Amino acid sequence: MQLLGQPVRHNAFGTGVITGLSGNIITIDFAQGEKRFQYPDAFSRFLTLKDAGKQNEIRAGYERRLRAERAERQKELERQERLGKIRSMKVTPYSQAAFDIPWKEAKAAAEADAVSTGFYLSGYSKDRPRIPSRLKPNSACLLTTLETGCEEKERRILGAFMVRDDFWGAYCREGMIRAHDRYKLYLPSGSMLPYWNYFEQEEFVPRWGKVVFKYFSSRVMQRILLDMCGVMDGTDQGETAAEFCDYFCAINRLSAEQAQTKATADE
């Protein structure tokens, strides 16, 4: 919209002419000299264009902006309320999940920002999507893979993501878990971490089994995230990794000291 040269009236300064508009600052030349105002805010309070059509257009745009800002504030308020509930919810043991991603699907899994829970292999629910009942808004999904032809002990970690703030595994019937919009991280192919190193392996042979995912403890996930932070430190994903780790530890009420405790193999 062309506003330069347009006549305008101010409640106190009288009639003037618009001489400049830069960002959210509009300059108007009055008989007393030039004055600067917030644009378009001033047109809703004490400035009126002679051109009624342009005046209405400016006001309509201003009102749209106000509605958008109110909606954004409401969205942030709801996010903070959800976060407060997550921070205060009960932390249950073994509420994190590691997923087996087929080697050929590893890249696609990262791009999809989602993971399948697989299917029940027997019983009444056989062939139905497996329900991840232990997963709650403070749960993370760890993506792992095993290169074709390698032994199970060579399983590697592809990345991880938090479930969404409103995700409750007990109500997940479609068999898909989608990643949190903010807290997700995927490792470079040459820096994938060894999965089984995070479990006590004395007198233990690494074995995954036929399930698509298995549960493990929050403190193991904490150590994995700390190591992922180390891998990504100094890269453009370093800050993202640190924020993810801090968020996970906060909502699971984990301290730095707890990260030093070694997990057992049955986790």
Backbone as CSV, one residue per row, in Angstrom:
resi,resn,N_x,N_y,N_z,CA_x,CA_y,CA_z,C_x,C_y,C_z
1,MET,0.845,-1.185,0.000,0.000,0.000,0.000,0.890,1.247,0.000
2,GLN,0.615,2.163,-0.915,1.398,3.399,-1.028,0.843,4.447,-0.070
3,LEU,1.662,4.827,0.924,1.214,5.797,1.915,1.966,7.122,1.844
4,LEU,3.124,7.137,1.214,3.896,8.383,1.132,3.093,9.462,0.404
5,GLY,3.047,10.633,1.012,2.319,11.750,0.418,0.852,11.795,0.789
6,GLN,0.370,10.772,1.509,-1.046,10.729,1.884,-1.326,11.709,3.037
7,PRO,-2.408,12.493,2.912,-2.788,13.406,4.003,-3.376,12.618,5.168
8,VAL,-3.089,13.064,6.387,-3.530,12.367,7.578,-3.851,13.392,8.666
9,ARG,-4.738,13.021,9.564,-5.100,13.936,10.651,-4.780,13.300,12.002
10,HIS,-4.150,14.100,12.861,-3.825,13.672,14.220,-4.746,14.392,15.199
11,ASN,-5.159,13.702,16.245,-6.101,14.282,17.207,-5.598,15.579,17.832
12,ALA,-4.280,15.698,18.005,-3.722,16.889,18.660,-2.946,17.793,17.709
13,PHE,-2.206,17.182,16.757,-1.332,17.973,15.880,-2.032,18.480,14.623
14,GLY,-3.247,18.019,14.386,-3.985,18.469,13.214,-3.589,17.718,11.958
15,THR,-3.671,18.408,10.805,-3.424,17.771,9.516,-1.933,17.732,9.202
16,GLY,-1.523,16.600,8.600,-0.137,16.445,8.188,-0.051,15.567,6.957
17,VAL,1.175,15.329,6.498,1.411,14.499,5.314,2.453,13.441,5.663
18,ILE,2.191,12.215,5.247,3.135,11.120,5.504,4.369,11.302,4.628
19,THR,5.536,11.344,5.264,6.786,11.554,4.516,7.730,10.362,4.584
20,GLY,7.434,9.403,5.426,8.327,8.247,5.524,7.678,7.079,6.233
21,LEU,8.088,5.859,5.841,7.615,4.641,6.492,8.747,3.628,6.444
22,SER,9.289,3.299,7.602,10.393,2.344,7.689,10.088,1.334,8.788
23,GLY,9.821,0.099,8.377,9.470,-0.927,9.353,8.186,-0.576,10.061
24,ASN,8.246,-0.444,11.372,7.047,-0.111,12.153,7.045,1.348,12.618
25,ILE,7.812,2.193,11.938,7.846,3.624,12.259,7.373,4.433,11.052
26,ILE,6.352,5.267,11.275,5.845,6.135,10.211,6.148,7.591,10.587
27,THR,6.591,8.372,9.597,6.946,9.779,9.825,5.924,10.671,9.145
28,ILE,5.438,11.669,9.897,4.415,12.583,9.374,4.877,14.022,9.604
29,ASP,4.740,14.823,8.547,5.135,16.235,8.618,3.908,17.081,8.949
30,PHE,3.914,17.679,10.140,2.850,18.585,10.572,3.370,20.025,10.504
31,ALA,2.472,20.975,10.751,2.877,22.389,10.753,3.956,22.642,11.809
32,GLN,3.906,21.880,12.918,4.871,22.051,14.007,6.197,21.335,13.739
33,GLY,6.241,20.545,12.658,7.441,19.771,12.348,7.127,18.288,12.221
34,GLU,8.150,17.487,11.955,7.957,16.051,11.761,7.770,15.328,13.097
35,LYS,6.876,14.340,13.052,6.628,13.491,14.214,6.681,12.027,13.760
36,ARG,7.126,11.160,14.673,7.210,9.731,14.364,6.268,8.944,15.280
37,PHE,5.642,7.921,14.676,4.670,7.115,15.414,4.877,5.630,15.101
38,GLN,4.352,4.796,15.995,4.338,3.356,15.753,3.315,3.049,14.658
39,TYR,3.738,2.209,13.698,2.843,1.832,12.606,2.605,0.328,12.684
40,PRO,1.361,-0.140,12.540,0.137,0.628,12.253,-0.641,1.025,13.516
41,ASP,-0.049,0.799,14.700,-0.759,1.002,15.967,-1.421,2.376,16.075
42,ALA,-0.701,3.424,15.636,-1.207,4.791,15.801,-2.521,5.019,15.064
43,PHE,-2.761,4.268,13.979,-3.987,4.468,13.197,-5.214,3.888,13.896
44,SER,-5.005,3.146,14.952,-6.152,2.628,15.706,-6.503,3.543,16.865
45,ARG,-5.668,4.593,17.095,-5.873,5.427,18.282,-6.030,6.912,17.958
46,PHE,-5.046,7.499,17.260,-5.120,8.964,17.090,-4.737,9.474,15.712
47,LEU,-4.511,8.585,14.743,-4.239,9.005,13.367,-5.361,8.526,12.457
48,THR,-5.764,9.397,11.517,-6.809,9.032,10.560,-6.410,9.517,9.176
49,LEU,-6.357,8.585,8.223,-6.068,8.952,6.837,-7.285,9.616,6.209
50,LYS,-7.015,10.533,5.304,-8.113,11.148,4.557,-8.776,10.117,3.666
51,ASP,-7.962,9.198,3.121,-8.476,8.121,2.279,-9.090,7.051,3.187
52,ALA,-10.421,7.000,3.247,-11.118,6.074,4.143,-10.827,4.614,3.809
53,GLY,-10.660,4.323,2.514,-10.381,2.949,2.106,-9.059,2.460,2.669
54,LYS,-8.026,3.295,2.548,-6.717,2.932,3.091,-6.758,2.847,4.620
55,GLN,-7.501,3.761,5.239,-7.636,3.740,6.699,-8.250,2.421,7.161
56,ASN,-9.320,2.000,6.487,-9.976,0.742,6.851,-9.055,-0.451,6.631
57,GLU,-8.268,-0.389,5.549,-7.344,-1.480,5.243,-6.268,-1.596,6.325
58,ILE,-5.751,-0.455,6.764,-4.730,-0.460,7.814,-5.306,-1.003,9.115
59,ARG,-6.491,-0.546,9.470,-7.110,-1.003,10.717,-7.412,-2.503,10.679
60,ALA,-7.863,-2.972,9.518,-8.159,-4.402,9.385,-6.883,-5.227,9.565
61,GLY,-5.779,-4.763,8.966,-4.507,-5.459,9.124,-4.030,-5.453,10.567
62,TYR,-4.235,-4.314,11.224,-3.836,-4.187,12.627,-4.635,-5.144,13.510
63,GLU,-5.924,-5.240,13.255,-6.767,-6.140,14.043,-6.402,-7.599,13.802
64,ARG,-6.036,-7.932,12.548,-5.589,-9.299,12.261,-4.326,-9.617,13.059
65,ARG,-3.421,-8.645,13.108,-2.188,-8.851,13.860,-2.468,-9.053,15.342
66,LEU,-3.397,-8.251,15.887,-3.752,-8.396,17.297,-4.346,-9.771,17.582
67,ARG,-5.203,-10.241,16.669,-5.805,-11.567,16.857,-4.732,-12.649,16.827
68,ALA,-3.786,-12.505,15.893,-2.704,-13.485,15.791,-1.840,-13.480,17.051
69,GLU,-1.570,-12.286,17.573,-0.765,-12.178,18.797,-1.492,-12.778,19.989
70,ARG,-2.803,-12.537,20.067,-3.581,-13.130,21.165,-3.579,-14.653,21.068
71,ALA,-3.723,-15.153,19.837,-3.724,-16.601,19.638,-2.371,-17.199,20.019
72,GLU,-1.303,-16.495,19.676,0.042,-16.973,20.003,0.267,-16.966,21.512
73,ARG,-0.221,-15.913,22.185,-0.093,-15.867,23.651,-0.880,-16.995,24.305
74,GLN,-2.068,-17.263,23.768,-2.886,-18.347,24.303,-2.200,-19.691,24.083
75,LYS,-1.604,-19.855,22.906,-0.885,-21.085,22.590,0.287,-21.283,23.545
76,GLU,1.023,-20.200,23.815,2.160,-20.282,24.727,1.693,-20.571,26.152
77,LEU,0.569,-19.972,26.552,0.013,-20.229,27.879,-0.353,-21.697,28.034
78,GLU,-0.990,-22.261,27.005,-1.366,-23.667,27.044,-0.126,-24.557,27.082
79,ARG,0.917,-24.144,26.330,2.167,-24.913,26.333,2.793,-24.919,27.722
80,GLN,2.795,-23.756,28.369,3.360,-23.661,29.710,2.547,-24.478,30.712
81,GLU,1.228,-24.504,30.543,0.376,-25.302,31.433,0.669,-26.790,31.254
82,ARG,0.822,-27.219,29.980,1.160,-28.621,29.718,2.514,-28.964,30.324
83,LEU,3.475,-28.054,30.134,4.812,-28.289,30.670,4.781,-28.393,32.190
84,GLY,3.974,-27.544,32.834,3.845,-27.611,34.282,3.301,-28.952,34.738
85,LYS,2.308,-29.462,34.017,1.734,-30.762,34.357,2.747,-31.878,34.137
86,ILE,3.524,-31.768,33.040,4.528,-32.786,32.752,5.600,-32.805,33.839
87,ARG,6.029,-31.614,34.258,7.074,-31.525,35.283,6.613,-32.092,36.628
88,SER,5.313,-32.040,36.881,4.804,-32.494,38.177,4.244,-33.916,38.141
89,MET,4.168,-34.525,36.955,3.592,-35.854,36.866,4.532,-36.903,37.460
90,LYS,3.990,-38.013,37.846,4.769,-39.093,38.443,5.737,-39.664,37.419
91,VAL,6.986,-39.846,37.845,7.996,-40.443,36.970,7.986,-41.948,37.211
92,THR,7.634,-42.714,36.199,7.543,-44.166,36.339,8.809,-44.835,35.802
93,PRO,9.211,-45.981,36.388,10.415,-46.674,35.915,10.200,-47.286,34.535
94,TYR,11.284,-47.383,33.797,11.250,-48.015,32.476,10.167,-47.431,31.572
95,SER,10.161,-46.120,31.476,9.151,-45.443,30.657,9.745,-44.805,29.406
96,GLN,10.972,-45.256,29.036,11.577,-44.839,27.776,11.567,-46.048,26.846
97,ALA,11.617,-45.825,25.545,11.514,-46.953,24.617,12.581,-46.887,23.529
98,ALA,13.242,-48.023,23.311,14.221,-48.153,22.226,13.567,-48.929,21.089
99,PHE,13.715,-48.433,19.871,13.060,-49.030,18.707,14.088,-49.637,17.756
100,ASP,13.712,-50.761,17.196,14.547,-51.425,16.193,14.119,-50.939,14.815
101,ILE,14.971,-50.159,14.172,14.690,-49.652,12.830,15.474,-50.483,11.818
102,PRO,14.805,-51.152,10.873,15.535,-51.915,9.861,16.586,-51.053,9.168
103,TRP,17.733,-51.635,8.884,18.860,-50.891,8.318,18.468,-50.117,7.061
104,LYS,17.698,-50.733,6.187,17.325,-50.079,4.930,16.341,-48.926,5.142
105,GLU,15.711,-48.880,6.309,14.719,-47.841,6.584,15.244,-46.747,7.506
106,ALA,16.522,-46.823,7.855,17.088,-45.895,8.841,16.945,-44.438,8.409
107,LYS,17.329,-44.130,7.194,17.259,-42.746,6.714,15.811,-42.266,6.655
108,ALA,14.918,-43.115,6.162,13.507,-42.737,6.046,12.885,-42.498,7.417
109,ALA,13.302,-43.264,8.420,12.747,-43.107,9.766,13.077,-41.739,10.336
110,ALA,14.307,-41.279,10.097,14.706,-39.956,10.582,13.932,-38.858,9.867
111,GLU,13.737,-39.013,8.579,13.019,-38.004,7.806,11.536,-37.971,8.161
112,ALA,10.987,-39.109,8.582,9.551,-39.190,8.877,9.194,-38.567,10.220
113,ASP,10.170,-38.443,11.126,9.891,-37.915,12.469,8.772,-38.701,13.146
114,ALA,8.771,-39.996,12.938,7.753,-40.865,13.535,8.297,-42.283,13.563
115,VAL,7.701,-43.103,14.402,8.153,-44.485,14.499,6.948,-45.391,14.740
116,SER,7.019,-46.595,14.190,5.937,-47.568,14.351,6.160,-48.400,15.609
117,THR,5.073,-48.752,16.278,5.171,-49.588,17.477,5.173,-51.074,17.149
118,GLY,4.982,-51.420,15.875,4.931,-52.817,15.497,3.589,-53.448,15.844
119,PHE,3.577,-54.786,15.898,2.329,-55.506,16.137,2.524,-56.578,17.200
120,TYR,1.422,-56.929,17.864,1.483,-58.042,18.805,1.712,-59.325,18.016
121,LEU,2.566,-60.185,18.555,2.954,-61.394,17.833,2.128,-62.616,18.217
122,SER,1.378,-62.509,19.306,0.577,-63.658,19.737,-0.572,-63.183,20.620
123,GLY,-1.400,-64.128,21.025,-2.481,-63.809,21.944,-3.692,-63.181,21.281
124,TYR,-4.588,-62.663,22.119,-5.853,-62.102,21.651,-5.644,-60.944,20.681
125,SER,-4.613,-60.152,20.909,-4.372,-58.960,20.084,-3.394,-59.203,18.937
126,LYS,-3.115,-60.439,18.614,-2.154,-60.751,17.556,-2.475,-59.992,16.270
127,ASP,-1.431,-59.430,15.669,-1.498,-58.668,14.413,-2.103,-57.272,14.568
128,ARG,-2.471,-56.902,15.775,-2.929,-55.530,16.014,-1.731,-54.672,16.432
129,PRO,-1.795,-53.361,16.184,-0.679,-52.492,16.591,-0.407,-52.609,18.090
130,ARG,0.871,-52.703,18.436,1.242,-52.794,19.843,1.013,-51.443,20.527
131,ILE,0.401,-51.474,21.683,0.091,-50.249,22.427,1.250,-49.922,23.373
132,PRO,1.892,-48.780,23.201,3.036,-48.405,24.052,2.560,-47.816,25.374
133,SER,1.928,-48.630,26.196,1.200,-48.148,27.371,2.062,-47.425,28.401
134,ARG,3.355,-47.704,28.442,4.207,-47.056,29.451,4.670,-45.655,29.038
135,LEU,4.502,-45.322,27.791,5.002,-44.030,27.316,4.039,-42.902,27.666
136,LYS,4.616,-41.830,28.173,3.846,-40.654,28.597,4.560,-39.402,28.094
137,PRO,4.021,-38.220,28.348,4.652,-37.006,27.824,6.102,-36.784,28.249
138,ASN,6.582,-37.507,29.277,7.989,-37.365,29.659,8.849,-38.511,29.128
139,SER,8.350,-39.196,28.105,9.076,-40.322,27.517,9.807,-39.920,26.241
140,ALA,10.933,-40.596,26.024,11.700,-40.403,24.790,11.697,-41.701,23.992
141,CYS,11.811,-41.567,22.690,11.938,-42.719,21.805,13.367,-42.732,21.265
142,LEU,14.050,-43.844,21.457,15.427,-44.002,20.992,15.418,-44.881,19.750
143,LEU,15.952,-44.381,18.658,15.961,-45.126,17.407,17.300,-45.841,17.252
144,THR,17.244,-47.164,17.090,18.464,-47.954,16.920,18.367,-48.771,15.637
145,THR,19.513,-49.218,15.153,19.519,-50.031,13.939,20.699,-50.985,13.965
146,LEU,20.596,-52.037,13.194,21.666,-53.029,13.083,21.948,-53.251,11.603
147,GLU,23.175,-52.943,11.215,23.534,-53.078,9.802,23.414,-54.532,9.368
148,THR,22.940,-54.741,8.166,22.745,-56.081,7.623,24.035,-56.888,7.711
149,GLY,23.932,-58.093,8.274,25.087,-58.971,8.376,25.900,-58.819,9.642
150,CYS,25.592,-57.813,10.456,26.350,-57.574,11.691,25.740,-58.334,12.869
151,GLU,26.565,-58.591,13.886,26.086,-59.234,15.098,25.311,-58.221,15.943
152,GLU,24.444,-58.735,16.793,23.596,-57.861,17.605,24.404,-56.876,18.445
153,LYS,25.577,-57.272,18.887,26.391,-56.382,19.726,26.828,-55.118,18.981
154,GLU,26.668,-55.100,17.657,27.051,-53.940,16.844,25.893,-52.963,16.635
155,ARG,24.788,-53.164,17.312,23.632,-52.268,17.162,24.038,-50.831,17.476
156,ARG,23.560,-49.892,16.652,23.922,-48.489,16.797,22.692,-47.610,17.026
157,ILE,22.936,-46.452,17.635,21.875,-45.482,17.912,21.817,-44.458,16.789
158,LEU,20.652,-44.350,16.151,20.445,-43.388,15.064,20.139,-41.993,15.590
159,GLY,19.341,-41.936,16.636,18.897,-40.645,17.160,17.799,-40.861,18.185
160,ALA,17.149,-39.785,18.555,16.101,-39.865,19.574,15.156,-38.682,19.440
161,PHE,13.963,-38.854,19.957,13.031,-37.725,20.043,12.102,-37.911,21.236
162,MET,11.637,-36.794,21.776,10.599,-36.835,22.799,9.264,-37.099,22.110
163,VAL,8.358,-37.758,22.825,6.994,-37.843,22.305,6.366,-36.460,22.458
164,ARG,5.258,-36.233,21.819,4.612,-34.926,21.899,4.004,-34.700,23.284
165,ASP,3.831,-33.425,23.613,3.355,-33.053,24.951,2.014,-33.679,25.312
166,ASP,1.190,-33.957,24.310,-0.151,-34.494,24.580,-0.248,-35.992,24.296
167,PHE,0.909,-36.666,24.203,0.898,-38.094,23.866,0.793,-38.956,25.123
168,TRP,-0.160,-39.874,25.090,-0.311,-40.868,26.152,-0.386,-42.231,25.481
169,GLY,0.629,-43.055,25.720,0.739,-44.326,25.023,-0.451,-45.240,25.191
170,ALA,-1.099,-45.188,26.335,-2.241,-46.071,26.585,-3.380,-45.829,25.605
171,TYR,-3.411,-44.642,25.004,-4.484,-44.302,24.062,-4.017,-44.359,22.607
172,CYS,-2.798,-44.832,22.392,-2.255,-44.910,21.028,-2.706,-46.218,20.396
173,ARG,-3.671,-46.127,19.506,-4.232,-47.324,18.880,-3.792,-47.516,17.427
174,GLU,-3.281,-46.453,16.807,-2.932,-46.560,15.388,-1.526,-47.100,15.158
175,GLY,-0.743,-47.244,16.229,0.581,-47.842,16.091,1.674,-46.918,15.602
176,MET,1.469,-45.610,15.683,2.491,-44.650,15.264,2.735,-43.634,16.377
177,ILE,4.007,-43.350,16.626,4.390,-42.325,17.604,5.118,-41.224,16.849
178,ARG,4.594,-40.017,16.929,5.183,-38.896,16.193,6.094,-38.076,17.094
179,ALA,7.134,-37.534,16.483,8.150,-36.802,17.231,7.654,-35.447,17.707
180,HIS,8.195,-35.015,18.817,7.971,-33.664,19.329,8.494,-32.666,18.300
181,ASP,7.806,-31.552,18.148,8.217,-30.560,17.153,9.593,-29.975,17.446
182,ARG,9.967,-29.932,18.716,11.208,-29.252,19.112,12.315,-30.190,19.570
183,TYR,11.965,-31.185,20.378,12.997,-32.008,21.008,13.217,-33.305,20.229
184,LYS,14.112,-33.233,19.276,14.472,-34.391,18.455,15.896,-34.194,17.949
185,LEU,16.604,-35.306,17.743,18.004,-35.219,17.335,18.407,-36.505,16.633
186,TYR,19.072,-36.370,15.493,19.546,-37.523,14.743,21.050,-37.393,14.533
187,LEU,21.757,-38.479,14.769,23.216,-38.458,14.696,23.706,-38.646,13.264
188,PRO,24.865,-38.061,12.927,25.469,-38.298,11.610,25.798,-39.782,11.473
189,SER,25.756,-40.299,10.262,25.962,-41.734,10.041,27.307,-42.227,10.572
190,GLY,28.314,-41.364,10.571,29.630,-41.776,11.050,29.823,-41.624,12.543
191,SER,28.802,-41.160,13.247,28.935,-40.899,14.689,27.860,-41.597,15.513
192,MET,27.264,-42.644,14.959,26.218,-43.355,15.693,26.815,-44.076,16.901
193,LEU,26.174,-43.952,18.045,26.678,-44.521,19.294,26.317,-46.000,19.425
194,PRO,27.189,-46.805,20.054,26.896,-48.231,20.268,25.833,-48.415,21.352
195,TYR,24.742,-49.030,21.001,23.597,-49.157,21.915,23.918,-49.970,23.167
196,TRP,24.511,-51.142,22.990,24.666,-52.052,24.119,25.712,-51.597,25.127
197,ASN,26.509,-50.614,24.801,27.495,-50.103,25.753,26.851,-49.444,26.971
198,TYR,25.563,-49.127,26.870,24.879,-48.444,27.966,24.254,-49.411,28.966
199,PHE,24.548,-50.699,28.783,24.013,-51.709,29.688,25.143,-52.589,30.200
200,GLU,24.987,-53.082,31.419,25.982,-53.968,32.014,26.017,-55.266,31.218
201,GLN,27.208,-55.649,30.714,27.277,-56.790,29.810,28.063,-57.975,30.371
202,GLU,28.418,-57.955,31.640,29.113,-59.103,32.202,28.174,-60.312,32.206
203,GLU,28.679,-61.437,31.679,27.891,-62.664,31.578,26.567,-62.409,30.864
204,PHE,26.630,-61.547,29.869,25.399,-61.186,29.151,25.677,-61.122,27.658
205,VAL,24.850,-61.823,26.894,24.972,-61.790,25.438,23.887,-60.865,24.899
206,PRO,24.260,-59.785,24.196,23.254,-58.854,23.666,22.217,-59.578,22.815
207,ARG,20.967,-59.363,23.124,19.884,-60.011,22.380,18.700,-59.066,22.311
208,TRP,18.204,-58.847,21.118,17.059,-57.944,20.958,15.739,-58.701,20.969
209,GLY,15.660,-59.791,20.261,14.410,-60.531,20.170,13.586,-60.093,18.970
210,LYS,12.314,-60.456,18.959,11.451,-60.191,17.806,10.607,-58.931,17.939
211,VAL,10.647,-58.292,19.086,9.805,-57.110,19.290,10.380,-55.895,18.564
212,VAL,9.502,-54.956,18.214,9.930,-53.726,17.546,10.538,-52.751,18.546
213,PHE,10.002,-52.721,19.759,10.574,-51.813,20.760,10.599,-52.467,22.129
214,LYS,11.494,-51.961,22.966,11.583,-52.439,24.340,11.804,-51.251,25.269
215,TYR,11.318,-51.398,26.484,11.420,-50.312,27.460,12.766,-50.337,28.174
216,PHE,13.198,-49.166,28.613,14.394,-49.083,29.442,14.271,-47.858,30.348
217,SER,15.236,-47.658,31.229,15.100,-46.645,32.274,15.466,-45.239,31.817
218,SER,14.974,-44.273,32.575,15.240,-42.864,32.274,16.706,-42.513,32.476
219,ARG,17.371,-43.131,33.453,18.766,-42.778,33.687,19.672,-43.260,32.562
220,VAL,19.291,-44.369,31.914,20.051,-44.800,30.739,19.862,-43.791,29.611
221,MET,18.620,-43.349,29.439,18.345,-42.360,28.395,19.107,-41.074,28.672
222,GLN,19.211,-40.712,29.926,19.965,-39.514,30.289,21.419,-39.628,29.833
223,ARG,22.051,-40.778,30.109,23.455,-40.944,29.721,23.619,-40.929,28.206
224,ILE,22.669,-41.528,27.521,22.728,-41.525,26.055,22.637,-40.100,25.526
225,LEU,21.711,-39.322,26.069,21.560,-37.939,25.616,22.804,-37.114,25.917
226,LEU,23.427,-37.351,27.066,24.663,-36.635,27.393,25.756,-36.955,26.377
227,ASP,25.846,-38.226,25.979,26.845,-38.605,24.977,26.494,-38.047,23.601
228,MET,25.208,-37.977,23.299,24.788,-37.367,22.038,25.165,-35.889,22.019
229,CYS,25.050,-35.246,23.172,25.474,-33.843,23.270,26.958,-33.721,22.960
230,GLY,27.742,-34.685,23.459,29.171,-34.664,23.190,29.479,-34.821,21.712
231,VAL,28.736,-35.701,21.052,28.932,-35.909,19.614,28.602,-34.646,18.826
232,MET,27.520,-33.971,19.216,27.046,-32.814,18.454,27.669,-31.495,18.905
233,ASP,28.470,-31.523,19.964,29.091,-30.297,20.464,29.954,-29.659,19.377
234,GLY,29.801,-28.360,19.199,30.575,-27.654,18.188,29.971,-27.692,16.801
235,THR,28.820,-28.373,16.639,28.133,-28.409,15.350,26.912,-27.498,15.410
236,ASP,26.231,-27.368,14.270,25.040,-26.515,14.253,23.878,-27.136,15.019
237,GLN,24.036,-28.408,15.441,23.007,-29.078,16.232,23.375,-29.159,17.710
238,GLY,24.496,-28.544,18.078,24.953,-28.618,19.458,23.969,-28.035,20.449
239,GLU,23.425,-26.871,20.126,22.471,-26.221,21.027,21.177,-27.016,21.115
240,THR,20.733,-27.569,19.980,19.522,-28.392,19.962,19.682,-29.605,20.866
241,ALA,20.854,-30.245,20.792,21.126,-31.416,21.624,21.104,-31.054,23.103
242,ALA,21.720,-29.932,23.456,21.768,-29.503,24.858,20.376,-29.187,25.389
243,GLU,19.554,-28.517,24.583,18.192,-28.186,24.999,17.364,-29.456,25.208
244,PHE,17.526,-30.419,24.306,16.831,-31.697,24.407,17.204,-32.377,25.726
245,CYS,18.499,-32.477,25.995,18.974,-33.148,27.202,18.475,-32.438,28.461
246,ASP,18.572,-31.125,28.486,18.119,-30.356,29.654,16.625,-30.558,29.904
247,TYR,15.854,-30.548,28.821,14.402,-30.729,28.940,14.090,-32.121,29.486
248,PHE,14.741,-33.129,28.922,14.494,-34.504,29.361,14.812,-34.672,30.842
249,CYS,15.960,-34.167,31.260,16.361,-34.299,32.666,15.404,-33.545,33.592
250,ALA,14.942,-32.379,33.156,14.048,-31.577,33.986,12.714,-32.282,34.215
251,ILE,12.102,-32.792,33.151,10.772,-33.387,33.306,10.823,-34.783,33.912
252,ASN,12.018,-35.395,33.917,12.167,-36.690,34.578,12.886,-36.572,35.920
253,ARG,13.125,-35.312,36.320,13.738,-35.005,37.611,15.029,-35.795,37.838
254,LEU,15.928,-35.690,36.877,17.218,-36.373,36.923,18.333,-35.371,37.179
255,SER,19.250,-35.728,38.051,20.396,-34.866,38.332,21.625,-35.389,37.609
256,ALA,22.663,-34.575,37.547,23.901,-34.973,36.877,24.532,-36.179,37.569
257,GLU,24.402,-36.271,38.902,25.010,-37.369,39.645,24.406,-38.720,39.251
258,GLN,23.108,-38.720,38.938,22.447,-39.974,38.582,22.963,-40.545,37.275
259,ALA,23.550,-39.721,36.448,24.039,-40.187,35.152,25.250,-41.093,35.291
260,GLN,25.895,-41.099,36.465,27.110,-41.877,36.650,26.833,-43.340,36.986
261,THR,25.576,-43.663,37.321,25.238,-45.017,37.739,25.059,-45.926,36.531
262,LYS,25.735,-47.060,36.518,25.658,-47.998,35.400,24.347,-48.773,35.432
263,ALA,23.765,-48.986,34.284,22.512,-49.737,34.217,22.788,-51.227,34.145
264,THR,21.773,-52.019,34.423,21.898,-53.461,34.296,21.343,-53.911,32.964
265,ALA,21.713,-55.091,32.536,21.372,-55.554,31.197,19.886,-55.740,30.986
266,ASP,19.134,-56.027,32.042,17.707,-56.288,31.844,16.910,-55.028,31.589
267,GLU,17.559,-53.872,31.598,16.848,-52.645,31.266,16.775,-52.497,29.756
